[in-house]
Amino acid sequence: MSIRIGILTSGGDCPGLNAAIRGVARAAYQTLDAEIVGIRAGYRGLIDGDYQVMQQSQFSGILTMGGTILGTSRTPFRNMRVVEEDNVDKVHAMKMNYRAMRLDCLVTLGGNGTHKTANLLAKEGLNVIGLPKTIDNDIFGTDFTFGFHTAVDIATDVIDRIHTTAASHSRCMVIEIMGNKAGWLTLYAGLAGGADVILLPEIPYDINKVARVIDERARLNKNFTIIAVAEGAITVEEAAMKRKEREAAQKEYEFRHVSQRVAAALERLTGVESRTVIPGHMQRGGSPCAYDRVLSTQFGVHAARLIKEGRFGLTVALKNGTIGENKLSDVAGVPKPVNPEDQVVKAARDINVSFGD
């Protein structure tokens, strides 16, 4: 008996999506009498019934490709049960199109929002399996998400290249790394890139303590400073505010980006010329690194194995170096912030990296 598998990619793109899609498809073709349905543009495609029946040849040559051959979009979870101006009941539409596509199961590749919607659909009776992707590495229950290591490599390369210009011009360089709520990417890239200061959302910083790092380095005849700052990093003053108060205060700042605010404050406090670098979306682009190709493939293969076993309502995970799975209901909506006592944070502190606290 054949099985019909729907696949969609939702949320922000990242390296490894195509490798994971390929892993699911090739393992399904190898171990099952499978037919693959590609759903375009994430959950939007499931809502609109926008799909294509895939051919095996479409999964060839995509292991090294960045982005996603299926396309993606953001359909916020908070709006899933909201009927908007188009008068579409999104949850009802997704259930109806799941049946209209004659799907036996649905594989969703995405981050936290994607997993919350996947869990919603599982509770509505659909057979769903999740695959955890995000450069932020902030999905609960998995050691790593695919896309993270590639983004670390890219951000590290940026920091590496900034060292030479910082030293040449005796500047303080502030590099803003992606990560609004979780600082894993900034932590790893900052440590790998030799940053002198790492500022994370989970460890509120005192700008005066950051300035002291620059002054101390100058006293030791070190003429430059490298600061890696997560886009969601906050000051100790901001941390004391309620979320809405903090968001309102940030809208009133002279500079939109945290790196710009940090650089301006440090130049004022230390007199050292300070500049910012914001690599932005390039951290999400390009070909996946070897680690992410292997991890994405393993995740995809495990998803096909779960389908063969008839086990649904799960998301694939890497736990203590072993590929396994978690219940969607245990993972959806659960954050995974950096623990200030994490061993990587401790290692950074032990080599005199400052976190501004």
Buried (B, 14 or more C-beta within 10 A) or exposed (E): EEBBBBBBBBBBBBBBBBBBBBBBBBBBBEEBEBBBBBBBBBBBBBBBBBBEEBEEEBBEEBBEBBBBBBBBBBBEBEEBEEEEEEEEBBBEBBBBBBEEBEBBBBBBBBBBBBBBBBBBBBEEEBBBBBBBBBBBBBBBBBEBBBBBBBBBBBBBBBBBEBBEEBBEEEBBBBBBBBBEBBBBBBBBBBBBBBBBBBBBBBBBBEBEBBBBBBEBBBEEEEBBBBBBBBBBBBBBEBEEBEEEEBEEEBEEEEBEBBBBBBBBBBBEBBEBBBBBBBBEEBBBBBBBBEBBBBBBBBBBBBBBBBBBEEEBBBBBBBEEEEBEBBEBBEBBEBEBBBEEEBEBBEEBBEEEBBBBB
